[in-house]
Amino acid sequence: MRLRVAICLGLLVAAALWAGGASAAPPSVPPPEKTPVEVVVSGHTSTLKSITIVNVGQQIPKTFSRDLLHNTAGFHWYVSRHYALKTDFPEAQAREYLTLLELAYPHYVANFGREIPEMRDRRMAFIYGSSYERLRDAMQSDDVYSFGGGGITQEGFWCTYQFPSNPYHGRYILLHEGTHLYQYCLTGTTTHTLGFYTEGIADGFSSHVYDPKHKRLTVDVFDRAPVHNFFERGMNSLKGRPDLTFEKLHQEGGGDRGTNVVMTQFLKHTPERLQKWRIYQDEMIRTATPATKREVSERLLTDLYGPWERINADFAEWTKARAPTFHQVNWGFDQYGDAMVSFGQPRGSGDFSEMDIALAPKDPPRPDDMVMDYPAQPVPPIVGPVKRGVAEPSVGCIVDFSCAPGKGVAGLGLGRIDRNGLRVLVDEGKRLVIDGADLGMNKTVMAIPEPLQAAMKKDGHRVGITVKIAAEAVEVTLRAGPKGKQALATSVPINEEQRQRLMAMPMAVLGVGARHLITPVLDDGRPPPPNLMVPASPDRRRNPSDPVLYRAYKACRRLGPQAPKVLLEVRDKLLAAATQSHQAQQDALRAYEKALPAIVKAVHACGAPPETINRTLVELSGLSLNVLLEDGPKPGQCTALAFLSGLFSGSASGKVRFECGPPTATGSVLKAESVKIKTGKTSEVRRVVDRPKESVPFYVEAAADLAWFGVPMTLSAMKVGNAGIPGFWMVGPFDSGGKFEDVPHDIEKGPVNLTNTYPAVNHKMVTWQKIERNPALSVDLNHLVYLVRHFGQANGAFAYALVWVDAARDTDAVLAVGASDGLAVWVNDEKVHSVVGGRDWSPQEDRIPIHLKQGRNRLLLKSMHWGGLWFLSTDIQDEKGKPLDGVTTTLQNEEVENEK
C-alpha cells in the first residue's frame, strides 16, 4: 500500500527505502565516486537498480557553476553521482527528482554522443523551488533577478532554475532544462546552435513516460499522452500553416515548441537519417559560432539530406503520414507507464477529464516504432484478450482507485465525437455504468457484487473492464482478483448505426471526482517489451550494432571517394541490418568486428590527406583523449590528468607526451609515459605541474601516439589553467539613456585617474574598484566576472574594465571575449572592436585580433548591458587558444600611480 500511495503522490518510494538518508548532522559533500548509481539502459528506457543520494544540508557541492551559487534559507543541498540539487521540497521529492535525473543521464550522454570529461570531480547544479515565490528567493540568493517562469538554464551560471505546476510538469521541466545544462557543460554554450535544435532536442528529450513502480524512465517519446504533447502541437501548427516548409522553418531559426520537435524527429526517424543527424550535431557543435550558425546549419543539412527541394518534399510526405495517438480533450492527465493518471478535475463545461485515443476498434494494429513509443505492459488477466480489426473487436482498460478508494468515476469511452459517445464507467468502485444516451442507447447502472468489490480491494482497488462490440450488442465484463476469477458480465443492445460509430470513431479514457490510474488495453500493435533489465543500445531500436554503424557511416562520409571498399561494404551491411531482426544486427556487428583490422589498414593506405586519415582512424576507434587540471598536492602545484577512454575494439598502445607553457609562466617539464588501453577501459597518466603565481594563465597539452591494429594514429588535447585575465579595474554602471547603442563616455578618451568619481545610474557617484579572480577558484576554471554582483541589476547600462598588458616583444594576439550583450574594446587608446546588440554570454565568442607593442599596453573594455544576466570574460591568447609567452597583465601603472 505504501508503494501505491507513493505513486499517487508522484513520488517513487518512502524516504526510508532510499540510500543516503538525512541525518541530524549532514555529512560532508562526498565526491562523485562515493555516490554511485546503477542504471540499466535498454533503448530509450532506463531502469534504476541502485542509487546513493546524500543530504548535505547547507554545504555547497562542487559544480560547473564556479563560485556563483549560494545557500538559501529553507533550502537544502542533495547530491547524487552526477547532480547537485538545491531545493525546499521534502526530502522524498528531492530524491525522486535526483533519481529521474540519474535515469536520464545515460541518455544525455547518448543524445550528445559524448560524456563531459569534468564530470569526474563535479556535478551539474539544479535549483528547484516548490513555488514561484520560493524559486525567486533562491535566485535572488544567487543575485539572479531575471526570470520568465517555469524553468531556465542560465548562461554563465551553468545552472538550472525551475518550479513545477503539476507532477508531469515537474518532471518535464527537470528533463528539459537538464538537456540545456548538459549542452552548456559539454560545449560551454548553447548559442552556437539554432533554436529549432536547442529547443527541439530539449522538448523532444523531456517528452517522457515515467513508471514510478519500476523506477523506469523512457525519454524522447514522440507519441504519448499528457500535457506538453509537442507531436500534436507541431502537427496542428503545420496544418494551420501550409506554407511552413522545412526550409522556411530553418530560415526562421525554428518554429514553435511543437514544430521544433517535429523537425528534429524528422531528421532522425530512420537509421540512416539518425547517422546524418549525429554528423549534423557533431559538426554544428565543433565548427559553428553564434555568428555563423545559420550558414553552417544550412550547409550541413543540404549536404547530408539533399537540396532544400528534396528536404521540403520529404518533410511534407513524412508529416502527412503521421498523426498523434492522443488528444487531451479536457484537463488533465499524467502518465505512469501505460497508465493514464486522471487528475479528475475537469475544466470548463466538461463533466469528465477526457483523453481521446485515436485507435478505432475496426482498424487492425499497425506496428510503428514511433507510435506509442514507450514500453508496453502485458495484458493482465483482469482485462482478458483484446483484439482490434476483427468482425467483433474488443478493447479494455484497468481502473485503479488506489489513489482515492471508493471515490470518483472512471472508465472507457467509445465512439467519441465532440465529447459525446458511449461511456463504460466504474462509479466509486461500487457500480457499473453503461451510458449510451448520446447515441440513443439506454443507460444501464448495475451494482457490483460484494465478492467482486472484495476482490478489487484485495488487488489494490483495481478492476478490469472489457468491452466487446458484438453484432447486435455491446458486451461489458468487469473482472478482479487473481486471474480475474471474480467477474460481472452484461450487455446492451445496439443498432447498426450505433455499431458503426463505435467501430469507427476514437476511444477515450475518462475520470472525474478523484485521481485515478486508467490503463487502456487496446491491441495497439506494439511488440511485447524486451527484458528491460538487460542492457541494450540506447538508440530507439535497441540495435546492438548502432554505435559502430555511426562510426562506419561517418568514416565513409569523411573519406568520400577514397573510402575503402571493405569499409563501404560493412557500412552497407550494418545499415541494412538496422531495420531487420536482432539476430541480423548481431551478425552485422560480428562481421564489422571481424573486418575491422582490414578496415583500419585500408583506411591508413587509402590516399586521403594525412590529417583526414588520422581523424578517421581516431573516430573509428572510439578513443578520446582529455586533459583535466586539478589543485595539486602542495601549494603552488596542480595535477594534470591525461586520460584515454572509449576504445571500441581491440587494444592500443604507445606513449603519452606532454608540453607545458608558456615557458615564462611555468617551467615544468613533464616526462612521456608508455600506455596501453583495452576495450572499455580507461588509461590515465598523472603529472604534477608547477602552478604559476598570481593566477597567471598557463596550459598543459597532451598527445597520445598510439598503434591500433598495427596502424599509427595520434590524439591531442589541451587544457588552460588559471584561464582569463585575472583582474580588472572596473567602474559603472552608467546609464545609456535608453539607447541601444555604443554611448560615448569621457573614460574612453585617454588616461584615467583611478581615484576619480563619476555620476552613474540613479545619480549615484561611483569610482574604480578592483575585481580579481577568487583565489579559491579551481585551477581549471576561467575568471568570469558577474557584473550584477558588483553593480546590481542595472539594465540599459554600461561599465568599463581596465587592465595593463606587459609584452616582452611586439606581439600579435587574439583577445577572446565573452560578453553579455554589447562590447567595445580599446588597445592603447585605439578602438579595435565594437558590437552592439542583445545576446547571451558565450565564452570567447568575440575573437578580436590585436597588436601589443613591446612594453606596457593599455586595454580598456566596455560592457554594454541591456537586460538579464551580465557577464564578462576575457583571455589573451594565440590563434590556437594558448596563453602567449612573455605576455602578462597588471593592475599597476606608473602613470596612474603618479596620479594617485
Secondary structure by P-SEA (a helix, b strand, c coil): caaaaaaaacccccccccccccccccccccccccbbbbbbbcccbbbbccbbbbbcccccccccccccccccccbbbbbcccccccccccaaaaaaaaaaaaaaaaaaaaaacccccccccbbbbbbbbccaaaaaaaaaaaccccccccccccccccccccccccaaaaaaaaaaaaaaaaaaaaccccccccaaaaaaaaaaaaccccccccccccccccccccccaaaaaaaaaaaacccccaaaaaaaccccaaaaaaaaaaacccaaaaaaaaaaaaaaacccccccaaaaaaaaaaaacccaaaaaaaaaaaaaacccccccccccccccccccccccccccccccbbbbbcccccccbbbbccccccccccccccccccccccccccccbbbbccccccbbbbbbbcccccccccccccccccbbbbccccccbbbbbbcccaaaaaaaaaacbbbbbbbbbccccbbbbbbbcccccccccbbbbbcaaaaaaaacbbbbccccccbbbbbbbcccccccccccccccccccccccaaaaaaaaaaaaaaacccccaaaaaaaaaaaaaccccaaaaaaaaaaaaaaaaaaaaaaaaccccaaaaaaaaaaaacbbbbbbbcccccccbbbbbbbbcccccbbbbbbbbbcccccccccbbbbbbbbcccccbbbbbbbbbbccccccccbbbbbbbcccccbbbbbbbbbbcccccccccccccccccccccccccccccccccccbbbbccccccccbbbbbccccccccccccccccccccccccbbbbbbbbbbbccbbbbbbbbbbccbbbbbccccccccccccccccccccbbbbbbcccbbbbbbbbbbcccbbbbbbbbbccccccccccccccccaaaaaac
